[in-house]
Amino acid sequence: MASQQPLQASVLLPDDADCAMLLGRVWSDAQGGPCPVLVRGGHLFDLTGIAATISGLLERSDLHQALANTDLPDLGALDAFLDGSAGRLLAPVDLQAIKAAGVTFADSMLERVIEEQARGDSSRAQEVRARLAPVIGENLRGVQAGSEKAGRVKALLQEMGMWSQYLEVGIGPDAEIFTKAQPMSAVGCGDKVGIHPMSEWNNPEPEVVLVIRSDGTILGATLGNDVNLRDVEGRSALLLGKAKDNNASCALGPFIRLFDEDFTPGDLENTVVSLRVEGEDGFVMTGESPMQAISRTPADLAGQLLNRSHQYPDGAVLFMGTMFAPVKDRRGEGQGFTHEIGDRVEIASPRLGRLINWVDRTDRCPEWQFGTLALMRNLFERGLGERI
């Protein structure tokens, strides 16, 4: 069953945590506010003496040398922040822009077209899927976005009257990149994630999330849940903001893993992200998204996000899209998957750890009240204003 209970460090950390360079962010009761932390040996080490924000920390050119410091203050065991005795775990970002790339896997491309054709009506999805999958699905396999082959596929589908705005961004030259959430609004591991009460057809989206410095350098990655309202977006793509950006609808964590000799960009491209949903009704659903199936490279997506025509001076994080669009029936035959309140959602990868959240309505999740202004006030009150 999906009962909410304190998490344990041994569950959340990557399999090779002993050699991983992991950055996080916690609310420390002892320090009276948020602290960037380094995870080492199951303990959290305070980085506010180096930089008071994750954004500022990641902008340092000597980041790895600074993190090699062995005299960092020990805030205590990670478990003490998971059980609430020392504080709590936060999303491992603060001032960065939170962006997302959509329709980057063939299977999710097909599902977006199905949403569009079904006009957001889940009862029509099975019929539309049966009609489109044999034609569109086979044509999209192995197609690299923006390639010559992609252009031929586009021409073929246009001739067949099956072209879609989702296929345009899925295999065309320009990626779909949108604002997933506002800076400071993401929830962390162990928190509730929100489903808007208007929605009757929705799903988690398990994704790798790139962590990008203001100069465009990809520094590492974390895990994310790009919670999605399929019925809302299916009614109109212009409702994307309403489908994506709601209270507690963006989860990140548990930690940022920086690239080093033990975790390289090549390792990231071979990552497999798994999903497990457990409901209080006994429902269980699992799936996987192998990064090798993505239609655009991480470098291409990062370059389309941040370039000479579009800057992010505080850095950015970028959801890279998901291959896994759940279709397992839950409320009845042909109805497909949708969340129920109380679902436990686990997004995992051996090299990045486990991001675990519980589903509730957006209007019952804690309100987002600690924004950028509150952070600045808190840091200045703690004498950390010069280290932002």
C-alpha positions as a Python dict, from the first residue, in 0.01 Angstrom:
ca = {
    (1, 'M'): (0, 0, 0),
    (2, 'A'): (107, 361, -47),
    (3, 'S'): (106, 491, 311),
    (4, 'Q'): (322, 800, 360),
    (5, 'Q'): (609, 743, 599),
    (6, 'P'): (957, 886, 665),
    (7, 'L'): (1214, 790, 404),
    (8, 'Q'): (1561, 658, 473),
    (9, 'A'): (1893, 767, 323),
    (10, 'S'): (1973, 411, 214),
    (11, 'V'): (1664, 417, -9),
    (12, 'L'): (1728, 755, -171),
    (13, 'L'): (2101, 759, -243),
    (14, 'P'): (2258, 633, -569),
    (15, 'D'): (2397, 279, -568),
    (16, 'D'): (2750, 420, -590),
    (17, 'A'): (2694, 705, -343),
    (18, 'D'): (3038, 660, -187),
    (19, 'C'): (3204, 790, -505),
    (20, 'A'): (2929, 1032, -615),
    (21, 'M'): (2959, 1411, -591),
    (22, 'L'): (2610, 1494, -462),
    (23, 'L'): (2472, 1842, -393),
    (24, 'G'): (2146, 1907, -215),
    (25, 'R'): (1949, 2165, -29),
    (26, 'V'): (1787, 2138, 312),
    (27, 'W'): (1595, 2351, 556),
    (28, 'S'): (1812, 2339, 865),
    (29, 'D'): (1636, 2406, 1194),
    (30, 'A'): (1974, 2475, 1356),
    (31, 'Q'): (2070, 2733, 1092),
    (32, 'G'): (1720, 2880, 1065),
    (33, 'G'): (1683, 2850, 692),
    (34, 'P'): (1784, 2679, 367),
    (35, 'C'): (2141, 2555, 320),
    (36, 'P'): (2321, 2410, 18),
    (37, 'V'): (2480, 2084, 128),
    (38, 'L'): (2730, 1826, 14),
    (39, 'V'): (2631, 1464, 78),
    (40, 'R'): (2920, 1259, 207),
    (41, 'G'): (2909, 932, 399),
    (42, 'G'): (2538, 966, 476),
    (43, 'H'): (2592, 1309, 635),
    (44, 'L'): (2515, 1657, 508),
    (45, 'F'): (2789, 1919, 508),
    (46, 'D'): (2699, 2288, 509),
    (47, 'L'): (2817, 2480, 200),
    (48, 'T'): (2688, 2826, 297),
    (49, 'G'): (3047, 2928, 379),
    (50, 'I'): (3126, 2877, 9),
    (51, 'A'): (2797, 2998, -140),
    (52, 'A'): (2462, 3062, 24),
    (53, 'T'): (2260, 2946, -279),
    (54, 'I'): (2282, 2646, -509),
    (55, 'S'): (2270, 2886, -803),
    (56, 'G'): (2571, 3081, -676),
    (57, 'L'): (2756, 2762, -588),
    (58, 'L'): (2718, 2619, -938),
    (59, 'E'): (2850, 2940, -1095),
    (60, 'R'): (3189, 2895, -930),
    (61, 'S'): (3468, 2808, -1173),
    (62, 'D'): (3649, 2625, -890),
    (63, 'L'): (3344, 2423, -788),
    (64, 'H'): (3509, 2084, -759),
    (65, 'Q'): (3810, 2219, -573),
    (66, 'A'): (3582, 2401, -327),
    (67, 'L'): (3383, 2084, -261),
    (68, 'A'): (3703, 1891, -188),
    (69, 'N'): (3731, 2088, 139),
    (70, 'T'): (3729, 1842, 430),
    (71, 'D'): (3659, 2109, 696),
    (72, 'L'): (3297, 2178, 604),
    (73, 'P'): (3053, 2204, 898),
    (74, 'D'): (2857, 1882, 954),
    (75, 'L'): (2481, 1948, 977),
    (76, 'G'): (2414, 1588, 1078),
    (77, 'A'): (2291, 1266, 924),
    (78, 'L'): (2071, 1276, 615),
    (79, 'D'): (1824, 1055, 801),
    (80, 'A'): (1770, 1335, 1055),
    (81, 'F'): (1642, 1557, 774),
    (82, 'L'): (1423, 1280, 635),
    (83, 'D'): (1250, 1209, 968),
    (84, 'G'): (1211, 1581, 1044),
    (85, 'S'): (1424, 1589, 1359),
    (86, 'A'): (1684, 1829, 1213),
    (87, 'G'): (1487, 1993, 933),
    (88, 'R'): (1373, 1870, 595),
    (89, 'L'): (1495, 1793, 246),
    (90, 'L'): (1422, 2057, -20),
    (91, 'A'): (1441, 2053, -399),
    (92, 'P'): (1813, 2085, -486),
    (93, 'V'): (1769, 2413, -678),
    (94, 'D'): (1680, 2767, -581),
    (95, 'L'): (1726, 3066, -815),
    (96, 'Q'): (1759, 2866, -1138),
    (97, 'A'): (1495, 2878, -1409),
    (98, 'I'): (1295, 2553, -1421),
    (99, 'K'): (1239, 2457, -1785),
    (100, 'A'): (1123, 2144, -1965),
    (101, 'A'): (1154, 1991, -2310),
    (102, 'G'): (851, 1806, -2441),
    (103, 'V'): (793, 1533, -2696),
    (104, 'T'): (1151, 1405, -2704),
    (105, 'F'): (1074, 1030, -2718),
    (106, 'A'): (884, 844, -2990),
    (107, 'D'): (638, 675, -2751),
    (108, 'S'): (547, 1001, -2576),
    (109, 'M'): (513, 1172, -2917),
    (110, 'L'): (247, 920, -3008),
    (111, 'E'): (64, 975, -2679),
    (112, 'R'): (63, 1353, -2726),
    (113, 'V'): (-94, 1305, -3070),
    (114, 'I'): (-351, 1072, -2912),
    (115, 'E'): (-438, 1339, -2652),
    (116, 'E'): (-479, 1590, -2931),
    (117, 'Q'): (-699, 1362, -3144),
    (118, 'A'): (-906, 1257, -2839),
    (119, 'R'): (-951, 1623, -2738),
    (120, 'G'): (-853, 1532, -2381),
    (121, 'D'): (-1123, 1263, -2347),
    (122, 'S'): (-962, 953, -2193),
    (123, 'S'): (-1253, 732, -2304),
    (124, 'R'): (-1154, 791, -2669),
    (125, 'A'): (-782, 730, -2620),
    (126, 'Q'): (-785, 354, -2680),
    (127, 'E'): (-969, 386, -3011),
    (128, 'V'): (-741, 665, -3132),
    (129, 'R'): (-431, 472, -3020),
    (130, 'A'): (-537, 162, -3213),
    (131, 'R'): (-585, 372, -3527),
    (132, 'L'): (-268, 580, -3510),
    (133, 'A'): (-7, 354, -3351),
    (134, 'P'): (47, 119, -3648),
    (135, 'V'): (109, 412, -3882),
    (136, 'I'): (273, 687, -3677),
    (137, 'G'): (452, 465, -3426),
    (138, 'E'): (649, 267, -3683),
    (139, 'N'): (748, 579, -3877),
    (140, 'L'): (893, 745, -3566),
    (141, 'R'): (1118, 461, -3450),
    (142, 'G'): (1483, 561, -3450),
    (143, 'V'): (1426, 900, -3612),
    (144, 'Q'): (1672, 1169, -3501),
    (145, 'A'): (1498, 1504, -3463),
    (146, 'G'): (1589, 1755, -3732),
    (147, 'S'): (1758, 1493, -3954),
    (148, 'E'): (1706, 1432, -4325),
    (149, 'K'): (1515, 1115, -4239),
    (150, 'A'): (1289, 1316, -4009),
    (151, 'G'): (1212, 1548, -4300),
    (152, 'R'): (1109, 1253, -4516),
    (153, 'V'): (886, 1117, -4239),
    (154, 'K'): (725, 1458, -4202),
    (155, 'A'): (648, 1475, -4574),
    (156, 'L'): (500, 1123, -4566),
    (157, 'L'): (275, 1191, -4268),
    (158, 'Q'): (161, 1521, -4417),
    (159, 'E'): (59, 1338, -4733),
    (160, 'M'): (-138, 1093, -4517),
    (161, 'G'): (-307, 1379, -4330),
    (162, 'M'): (-154, 1269, -4000),
    (163, 'W'): (81, 1557, -3923),
    (164, 'S'): (50, 1720, -3580),
    (165, 'Q'): (194, 2011, -3385),
    (166, 'Y'): (342, 1751, -3148),
    (167, 'L'): (523, 1574, -3430),
    (168, 'E'): (657, 1911, -3546),
    (169, 'V'): (841, 1965, -3217),
    (170, 'G'): (913, 1594, -3176),
    (171, 'I'): (1111, 1535, -3494),
    (172, 'G'): (1141, 1884, -3646),
    (173, 'P'): (1448, 2106, -3604),
    (174, 'D'): (1310, 2310, -3312),
    (175, 'A'): (1253, 2153, -2971),
    (176, 'E'): (954, 2232, -2753),
    (177, 'I'): (1098, 2407, -2448),
    (178, 'F'): (863, 2561, -2194),
    (179, 'T'): (861, 2694, -1840),
    (180, 'K'): (768, 2409, -1608),
    (181, 'A'): (764, 2606, -1283),
    (182, 'Q'): (888, 2926, -1124),
    (183, 'P'): (1224, 2945, -943),
    (184, 'M'): (1190, 2834, -579),
    (185, 'S'): (854, 2659, -641),
    (186, 'A'): (969, 2297, -692),
    (187, 'V'): (903, 2044, -417),
    (188, 'G'): (1164, 1798, -299),
    (189, 'C'): (1185, 1427, -227),
    (190, 'G'): (933, 1318, 37),
    (191, 'D'): (692, 1604, -33),
    (192, 'K'): (344, 1585, -182),
    (193, 'V'): (300, 1643, -555),
    (194, 'G'): (-17, 1812, -675),
    (195, 'I'): (-288, 1718, -925),
    (196, 'H'): (-532, 1997, -1009),
    (197, 'P'): (-886, 1900, -895),
    (198, 'M'): (-1025, 1980, -1241),
    (199, 'S'): (-830, 1690, -1394),
    (200, 'E'): (-962, 1337, -1446),
    (201, 'W'): (-681, 1215, -1674),
    (202, 'N'): (-327, 1281, -1557),
    (203, 'N'): (7, 1112, -1501),
    (204, 'P'): (359, 1141, -1364),
    (205, 'E'): (642, 1205, -1608),
    (206, 'P'): (970, 1051, -1488),
    (207, 'E'): (1262, 1244, -1633),
    (208, 'V'): (1631, 1315, -1619),
    (209, 'V'): (1685, 1685, -1547),
    (210, 'L'): (1997, 1862, -1671),
    (211, 'V'): (2168, 2112, -1440),
    (212, 'I'): (2308, 2396, -1651),
    (213, 'R'): (2536, 2686, -1557),
    (214, 'S'): (2468, 3035, -1696),
    (215, 'D'): (2738, 2990, -1962),
    (216, 'G'): (2559, 2682, -2099),
    (217, 'T'): (2786, 2421, -1939),
    (218, 'I'): (2600, 2105, -1834),
    (219, 'L'): (2733, 2037, -1485),
    (220, 'G'): (2533, 1727, -1394),
    (221, 'A'): (2181, 1598, -1348),
    (222, 'T'): (1903, 1512, -1108),
    (223, 'L'): (1564, 1338, -1132),
    (224, 'G'): (1230, 1508, -1186),
    (225, 'N'): (858, 1450, -1202),
    (226, 'D'): (697, 1674, -1465),
    (227, 'V'): (342, 1615, -1338),
    (228, 'N'): (103, 1643, -1633),
    (229, 'L'): (-273, 1689, -1682),
    (230, 'R'): (-343, 1498, -2002),
    (231, 'D'): (-708, 1603, -2032),
    (232, 'V'): (-624, 1974, -1997),
    (233, 'E'): (-340, 1975, -2251),
    (234, 'G'): (-545, 1751, -2479),
    (235, 'R'): (-821, 2011, -2501),
    (236, 'S'): (-571, 2262, -2639),
    (237, 'A'): (-194, 2290, -2652),
    (238, 'L'): (-245, 2655, -2553),
    (239, 'L'): (-347, 2525, -2209),
    (240, 'L'): (3, 2385, -2153),
    (241, 'G'): (69, 2629, -1870),
    (242, 'K'): (-249, 2522, -1692),
    (243, 'A'): (-164, 2157, -1746),
    (244, 'K'): (193, 2187, -1620),
    (245, 'D'): (245, 2475, -1376),
    (246, 'N'): (34, 2428, -1063),
    (247, 'N'): (97, 2418, -691),
    (248, 'A'): (339, 2133, -608),
    (249, 'S'): (329, 2007, -968),
    (250, 'C'): (707, 1999, -1010),
    (251, 'A'): (928, 1765, -806),
    (252, 'L'): (1308, 1756, -821),
    (253, 'G'): (1572, 1553, -641),
    (254, 'P'): (1676, 1397, -427),
    (255, 'F'): (2018, 1546, -515),
    (256, 'I'): (2218, 1691, -803),
    (257, 'R'): (2493, 1457, -919),
    (258, 'L'): (2785, 1650, -1066),
    (259, 'F'): (2989, 1517, -1355),
    (260, 'D'): (3334, 1386, -1262),
    (261, 'E'): (3555, 1090, -1348),
    (262, 'D'): (3300, 852, -1194),
    (263, 'F'): (2992, 1000, -1364),
    (264, 'T'): (3035, 1140, -1714),
    (265, 'P'): (2800, 1281, -1982),
    (266, 'G'): (2834, 943, -2153),
    (267, 'D'): (2703, 771, -1841),
    (268, 'L'): (2406, 1007, -1841),
    (269, 'E'): (2320, 923, -2201),
    (270, 'N'): (2304, 553, -2104),
    (271, 'T'): (2085, 616, -1800),
    (272, 'V'): (1758, 427, -1756),
    (273, 'V'): (1490, 597, -1547),
    (274, 'S'): (1230, 374, -1383),
    (275, 'L'): (884, 460, -1253),
    (276, 'R'): (674, 284, -991),
    (277, 'V'): (329, 401, -884),
    (278, 'E'): (160, 234, -586),
    (279, 'G'): (-196, 329, -497),
    (280, 'E'): (-387, 300, -172),
    (281, 'D'): (-631, 92, -379),
    (282, 'G'): (-361, -174, -435),
    (283, 'F'): (-292, -57, -792),
    (284, 'V'): (71, -92, -904),
    (285, 'M'): (224, 33, -1229),
    (286, 'T'): (586, 22, -1341),
    (287, 'G'): (777, 139, -1647),
    (288, 'E'): (1113, 257, -1779),
    (289, 'S'): (1257, 537, -1992),
    (290, 'P'): (1599, 457, -2144),
    (291, 'M'): (1781, 776, -2234),
    (292, 'Q'): (1925, 606, -2543),
    (293, 'A'): (1579, 631, -2703),
    (294, 'I'): (1569, 1012, -2689),
    (295, 'S'): (1539, 1194, -3023),
    (296, 'R'): (1766, 1485, -2925),
    (297, 'T'): (2098, 1487, -2741),
    (298, 'P'): (2137, 1662, -2406),
    (299, 'A'): (2377, 1908, -2568),
    (300, 'D'): (2124, 1993, -2840),
    (301, 'L'): (1846, 2054, -2586),
    (302, 'A'): (2072, 2263, -2362),
    (303, 'G'): (2186, 2465, -2664),
    (304, 'Q'): (1828, 2534, -2771),
    (305, 'L'): (1745, 2646, -2416),
    (306, 'L'): (2042, 2872, -2348),
    (307, 'N'): (2226, 3060, -2623),
    (308, 'R'): (2315, 3406, -2750),
    (309, 'S'): (1947, 3478, -2810),
    (310, 'H'): (1829, 3359, -2466),
    (311, 'Q'): (2022, 3383, -2141),
    (312, 'Y'): (1968, 3255, -1786),
    (313, 'P'): (2208, 3447, -1559),
    (314, 'D'): (2113, 3238, -1254),
    (315, 'G'): (2148, 2909, -1442),
    (316, 'A'): (1872, 2667, -1533),
    (317, 'V'): (1753, 2312, -1495),
    (318, 'L'): (1595, 2135, -1792),
    (319, 'F'): (1361, 1836, -1785),
    (320, 'M'): (1459, 1625, -2086),
    (321, 'G'): (1125, 1457, -2152),
    (322, 'T'): (993, 1108, -2089),
    (323, 'M'): (945, 797, -2298),
    (324, 'F'): (698, 653, -2051),
    (325, 'A'): (335, 758, -2107),
    (326, 'P'): (128, 525, -1883),
    (327, 'V'): (-172, 357, -2044),
    (328, 'K'): (-251, 78, -1794),
    (329, 'D'): (-625, 81, -1722),
    (330, 'R'): (-718, 188, -1371),
    (331, 'R'): (-1075, 312, -1342),
    (332, 'G'): (-1215, 81, -1606),
    (333, 'E'): (-1146, -90, -1937),
    (334, 'G'): (-1024, 152, -2201),
    (335, 'Q'): (-990, 438, -1950),
    (336, 'G'): (-610, 420, -1928),
    (337, 'F'): (-409, 545, -1633),
    (338, 'T'): (-483, 838, -1406),
    (339, 'H'): (-362, 926, -1059),
    (340, 'E'): (-564, 873, -743),
    (341, 'I'): (-507, 1069, -424),
    (342, 'G'): (-250, 896, -203),
    (343, 'D'): (-48, 740, -484),
    (344, 'R'): (318, 684, -399),
    (345, 'V'): (535, 780, -698),
    (346, 'E'): (894, 658, -716),
    (347, 'I'): (1126, 777, -993),
    (348, 'A'): (1465, 609, -982),
    (349, 'S'): (1796, 556, -1156),
    (350, 'P'): (2093, 366, -1010),
    (351, 'R'): (2336, 656, -1063),
    (352, 'L'): (2097, 936, -954),
    (353, 'G'): (1904, 781, -664),
    (354, 'R'): (1531, 780, -594),
    (355, 'L'): (1280, 1066, -601),
    (356, 'I'): (973, 967, -397),
    (357, 'N'): (654, 1171, -357),
    (358, 'W'): (289, 1123, -266),
    (359, 'V'): (-3, 1255, -473),
    (360, 'D'): (-263, 1497, -342),
    (361, 'R'): (-483, 1770, -485),
    (362, 'T'): (-305, 2098, -560),
    (363, 'D'): (-542, 2284, -328),
    (364, 'R'): (-458, 2046, -42),
    (365, 'C'): (-80, 2050, -87),
    (366, 'P'): (109, 2307, 122),
    (367, 'E'): (94, 2649, -40),
    (368, 'W'): (414, 2782, -194),
    (369, 'Q'): (503, 3077, 28),
    (370, 'F'): (884, 3085, 50),
    (371, 'G'): (990, 3252, -273),
    (372, 'T'): (1291, 3452, -389),
    (373, 'L'): (1215, 3757, -173),
    (374, 'A'): (1175, 3538, 136),
    (375, 'L'): (1504, 3364, 57),
    (376, 'M'): (1691, 3694, 21),
    (377, 'R'): (1550, 3822, 351),
    (378, 'N'): (1641, 3498, 527),
    (379, 'L'): (1998, 3497, 400),
    (380, 'F'): (2058, 3861, 493),
    (381, 'E'): (1915, 3802, 841),
    (382, 'R'): (2163, 3514, 881),
    (383, 'G'): (2453, 3731, 768),
    (384, 'L'): (2493, 3548, 438),
    (385, 'G'): (2400, 3828, 199),
    (386, 'E'): (2752, 3858, 56),
    (387, 'R'): (2763, 3487, -27),
    (388, 'I'): (2448, 3466, -242),
}
